[in-house]
């Protein structure tokens, strides 16, 4: 319902949701940030990327979104390799919520619709229709300064969804929240991602978050970032998060991911 | 702190100073101590009397000066805002004009006033121009700083949502720059009154600045002080008006555009 591209052209849209990256390498001057990363994300799949801080995770998302040209390697989003077309196919949710303080919650969420040329009332109605599902009803007219951190993050997420792009790039979406709120937001996101079937690339430094939310997790090494491990998850996004993240299988995956991270930082 | 308490202390200081001045003038303390004629230092009560007796004269001058100040100030607002946006959008123009803009501030407005009179005569035009010139700098520089201080991540966010340059300007940069624009505007309105006095001194037939010159040549010190009081009241009221508009427009917490 949110992926309007898919509704209009069903066949092209399946293709439009996949992400292919091969041999991606990027440096900042002398500093090599990313080295030969391969990444395949199938339509509707959630791929988590974990790595030590400063390993170039954000850079990877910026390269995917076409915000920066890579040194070498190929990136295709929905079959398109052109940076401008990639930018049009991805919705990028940055680490900070970056809500505009002079706009109400609903106007922030509706920003993409207004940019696309929609009228204020149409945009408000369309964005406001999602407030209940995101647990934001009653806060439509509230300014970001008066919302809690978790609510601000949900408004930012809705703003990303309303861009109507088939691929979501989430950059540590819950990093700024406390542990309890973060756990709540992960359960909430698991519920949202299920029915919407977006293709998602989720970058995080929280191993548990990646393993719980993703179909597949890529563990990156410290700079330069290389793929240290690929972990497939059998049953991601279980409704009972507390049970899921404390199960023996989950603990086994977590140990594997943490060991890969440790080896990667050595 | 309540608003009453905010204003209590400065009002008390003013009242005490006026009271001391009044007593000193009544007993001719200043005049005797400095060995001068007592009419040179009028008591606050003499100034109040002048304000009342010369009210129709002073009111006419008040409106003349207020009109000059408002017209000059509004011209500077429009020109300053437009110039700031142009300099913001073009790196080349900014590099070319910004240093000149700063350098232009070394020219005292008092020095330009007579030239403007020579060029444009004694009418309203040169006065509006001089006031606009003194107001232009704070408005332009503050607005430009505001436009340039926008969080680059906000711009990236707008780009990922498909915004073009114009949309980034109108939806993010201009609203972010509003608090800066108002800071510049508040400085501008205060210096606008000073500019008006200089402009009238250079050549005018009416206005509070002109009235001060006339009263001076006739040794009417009480009337001079009355005119000065009215200029000060005008500046304070205009500043308060701008501050009120700012509070109505900038209703969000503008200390940081976003919190992390």
Boltz contact constraints between the chains, C-beta under 6 A:
constraints:
  - contact:
      token1: [A, 92]
      token2: [B, 160]
      max_distance: 6.0
  - contact:
      token1: [A, 94]
      token2: [B, 157]
      max_distance: 6.0
  - contact:
      token1: [A, 96]
      token2: [B, 260]
      max_distance: 6.0
  - contact:
      token1: [A, 98]
      token2: [B, 153]
      max_distance: 6.0
  - contact:
      token1: [A, 98]
      token2: [B, 154]
      max_distance: 6.0
  - contact:
      token1: [A, 98]
      token2: [B, 157]
      max_distance: 6.0
  - contact:
      token1: [A, 98]
      token2: [B, 258]
      max_distance: 6.0
  - contact:
      token1: [A, 101]
      token2: [B, 252]
      max_distance: 6.0
  - contact:
      token1: [A, 102]
      token2: [B, 175]
      max_distance: 6.0
  - contact:
      token1: [A, 102]
      token2: [B, 252]
      max_distance: 6.0
  - contact:
      token1: [A, 111]
      token2: [B, 161]
      max_distance: 6.0
  - contact:
      token1: [A, 112]
      token2: [B, 161]
      max_distance: 6.0
  - contact:
      token1: [A, 115]
      token2: [B, 161]
      max_distance: 6.0
  - contact:
      token1: [A, 115]
      token2: [B, 162]
      max_distance: 6.0
  - contact:
      token1: [A, 115]
      token2: [B, 163]
      max_distance: 6.0
  - contact:
      token1: [A, 115]
      token2: [B, 167]
      max_distance: 6.0
  - contact:
      token1: [A, 143]
      token2: [B, 252]
      max_distance: 6.0
  - contact:
      token1: [A, 145]
      token2: [B, 253]
      max_distance: 6.0
  - contact:
      token1: [A, 163]
      token2: [B, 161]
      max_distance: 6.0
  - contact:
      token1: [A, 176]
      token2: [B, 260]
      max_distance: 6.0
